[in-house]
Amino acid sequence: MGFSDADLTAIWLTVKLASVVTILLLIIGTPIAWWLTRTRSKWKGPVNAVVALPLILPPSVLGFYLLVAMGPNGPLGALTQSLGLGTLPFTFAGLVVASIIYSLPFVVQPIHNAMEALGRQPLEVAATLRAGPWDTFFHVVLPLAKPGFISAAVLGFAHTVGEFGVVLMIGGNIPGETKVISEQIYDHDEALDYAQAHWLAGAMVVFAFVVLAVLYSFNRRGSQTGVVGGY
């Protein structure tokens, strides 16, 4: 008894999805986190709330509105159709978009916390050395906030791997196209194939434990050495 071909396909698709989403989230989340760290705009509170919204909303609610927005009559669906891309629901690209939105706070918040913990002193020192804004960001902020980026990448990847509700509503559970591990476990359970469900569910438990153990160990070492990080 072990993983079936369908299980391995779901595992590969899940790893692929989580990898793509994590990379895109780091690209998208970094400027958002930096803006939240530096701005004094009245919009900071609302933007923070929007970023954190997936932490509160049930996945079914978020998935429903994403499905409407990406459908043929939704604003995002109209845009993708006008670009000749068709509609995103029930495609891998749709899963990527939905997962980016759902996992956004798990990436933005660790980076934002790491940047805030830097304080103003490193930036002021860089300014006295005549470093420009871009030079300061890439050679001072990013290296000092590196632990926050590592936490963000691990949490974003792990959260995408474990998602079920949003990917089910957007992806439609299509084998080889949108069926990820969580949906494969659900299918095994529905078929009363508990042995196969145990294999996949057990692998997810081990994966979650390893992720949390690594993060806690990493953050403990960071706090002992005075490194900025955490989540």
C-alpha positions in Angstrom: 0.0 0.0 0.0 1.3 3.4 -0.9 0.6 6.5 -3.0 -1.4 5.7 -6.2 -0.7 7.4 -9.5 -3.6 9.8 -8.9 -2.1 10.6 -5.5 1.3 11.4 -7.0 -0.3 13.5 -9.7 -2.1 15.5 -7.0 1.1 15.9 -5.0 3.0 17.1 -8.0 0.2 19.6 -8.9 0.1 20.8 -5.3 3.9 21.4 -5.1 3.8 23.2 -8.5 0.9 25.4 -7.4 2.5 26.3 -4.0 5.8 27.1 -5.7 4.3 29.4 -8.3 2.1 31.1 -5.7 4.9 31.6 -3.2 7.2 33.2 -5.8 4.4 35.5 -7.1 3.4 36.4 -3.5 6.9 37.4 -2.6 7.0 39.7 -5.6 3.6 41.2 -4.9 3.8 41.2 -1.1 7.1 42.9 -0.8 6.1 46.4 -2.1 2.8 46.1 -0.2 4.7 45.4 3.1 7.2 48.2 2.4 4.4 50.7 1.7 2.5 49.6 4.9 5.8 50.1 6.8 6.6 53.5 5.5 3.3 55.2 4.8 1.3 57.6 7.0 -1.6 57.6 4.6 -5.1 57.4 5.9 -5.5 54.4 3.6 -3.0 52.3 5.7 -5.8 50.9 7.9 -8.1 49.9 5.1 -5.3 48.4 3.1 -4.2 46.4 6.2 -7.8 45.2 6.6 -8.0 44.1 3.0 -4.7 42.2 3.2 -5.8 40.4 6.4 -9.4 39.7 5.2 -8.6 36.1 4.1 -7.7 35.4 7.7 -11.3 36.1 8.8 -13.5 35.2 5.8 -14.6 31.6 5.4 -12.9 30.0 2.3 -16.3 29.3 0.8 -17.2 33.0 0.9 -13.9 34.1 -0.6 -14.1 31.3 -3.2 -17.7 32.3 -4.1 -16.8 35.9 -4.8 -13.7 35.0 -6.7 -15.7 32.6 -8.8 -18.2 35.4 -9.6 -15.4 37.9 -10.3 -13.5 35.5 -12.6 -16.6 34.2 -14.3 -17.7 35.3 -17.8 -19.9 38.1 -16.4 -17.4 39.2 -13.7 -15.0 42.2 -14.0 -11.9 39.9 -14.0 -13.5 37.5 -16.3 -14.4 40.3 -18.7 -10.8 41.5 -18.6 -9.3 38.0 -19.3 -11.7 37.4 -22.1 -10.9 40.8 -23.7 -7.3 39.8 -23.6 -8.1 36.5 -25.4 -7.3 34.4 -22.3 -10.8 33.0 -21.7 -12.0 32.6 -18.2 -9.9 31.5 -15.2 -12.3 29.2 -13.2 -11.5 25.5 -13.5 -8.0 26.2 -14.7 -4.6 26.1 -13.1 -4.2 29.8 -13.7 -7.4 30.4 -11.8 -6.0 28.3 -8.9 -2.9 30.5 -8.9 -4.9 33.8 -8.7 -7.2 32.4 -6.0 -4.4 31.1 -3.9 -2.4 34.3 -4.2 -5.4 36.2 -2.7 -6.1 33.6 0.0 -2.5 33.3 1.1 -1.6 37.0 0.8 -1.6 37.8 4.6 0.7 34.9 5.3 3.3 36.5 3.2 2.7 40.2 3.7 2.5 40.2 7.5 5.8 38.5 8.2 7.6 40.8 5.8 5.8 43.8 7.2 6.7 42.8 10.8 10.4 42.3 9.9 10.6 45.7 8.1 8.9 47.5 11.0 11.3 45.9 13.5 14.2 47.5 11.6 13.4 50.9 12.9 14.7 54.2 11.4 18.3 53.9 12.4 19.5 51.7 9.5 17.7 54.0 7.0 19.2 57.1 8.6 22.7 55.7 8.5 22.2 54.8 4.8 21.0 58.4 4.1 24.1 59.8 5.7 26.1 57.7 3.3 24.2 59.3 0.4 22.4 56.0 -0.5 19.4 56.5 -2.7 15.9 55.0 -1.9 16.4 52.1 -4.2 20.0 51.4 -3.0 18.8 51.6 0.6 15.9 49.2 0.0 18.0 46.6 -1.9 21.2 46.8 0.1 19.9 47.6 3.6 16.2 46.7 4.1 16.1 43.5 2.2 19.2 41.9 3.8 18.2 42.9 7.3 14.6 41.7 6.8 15.8 38.4 5.3 14.4 36.2 8.2 11.0 37.8 7.6 11.1 36.8 4.0 12.1 33.3 4.8 9.2 33.0 7.3 6.9 34.5 4.7 8.0 32.0 2.0 7.6 29.0 4.2 4.2 30.1 5.5 2.9 31.1 2.1 4.0 27.7 0.6 2.6 25.7 3.5 -0.7 27.6 3.5 -1.2 27.0 -0.2 -0.5 23.3 0.2 -3.2 22.9 2.8 -6.0 24.9 1.3 -9.2 23.1 0.3 -12.3 25.4 0.2 -11.1 28.0 -2.2 -9.3 25.7 -4.6 -12.4 23.4 -4.7 -14.7 26.2 -5.7 -12.3 27.8 -8.2 -10.6 24.6 -9.5 -13.6 22.2 -9.7 -11.6 19.1 -8.8 -10.3 18.2 -12.3 -7.7 15.4 -12.2 -4.3 16.4 -13.5 -5.4 20.0 -13.9 -6.8 21.4 -10.7 -7.1 18.5 -8.2 -4.6 19.1 -5.4 -3.8 17.0 -2.3 -6.7 18.2 -0.1 -9.2 17.4 -2.8 -7.6 14.0 -3.4 -8.0 13.2 0.4 -11.7 14.3 0.2 -12.3 12.0 -2.8 -10.7 9.0 -1.0 -12.9 9.8 2.0 -16.0 10.0 -0.1 -15.2 6.7 -1.7 -14.6 5.2 1.8 -11.1 4.4 0.8 -9.7 5.2 4.2 -6.4 3.5 3.7 -5.4 5.8 0.8 -6.8 8.8 2.7 -4.6 7.9 5.6 -1.5 7.9 3.4 -2.1 11.4 2.1 -3.5 12.8 5.3 -0.5 11.4 7.3 1.9 12.9 4.8 0.1 16.3 5.3 0.4 15.9 9.1 4.2 15.2 8.8 4.6 18.1 6.4 2.8 20.6 8.8 4.8 19.4 11.8 8.1 19.8 9.9 7.1 23.3 8.7 6.2 24.5 12.2 9.2 22.9 13.8 11.5 24.6 11.3 9.8 28.0 11.7 9.9 27.9 15.5 13.5 26.7 15.6 14.5 29.4 13.1 12.7 32.2 15.0 14.1 31.1 18.3 17.7 31.2 16.9 16.9 34.6 15.3 15.6 36.0 18.7 18.7 34.7 20.4 21.1 36.4 17.9 19.0 39.6 17.6 18.1 39.0 14.0 14.9 40.6 12.8 12.3 38.1 11.7 9.2 36.3 13.0 5.6 36.1 12.0 
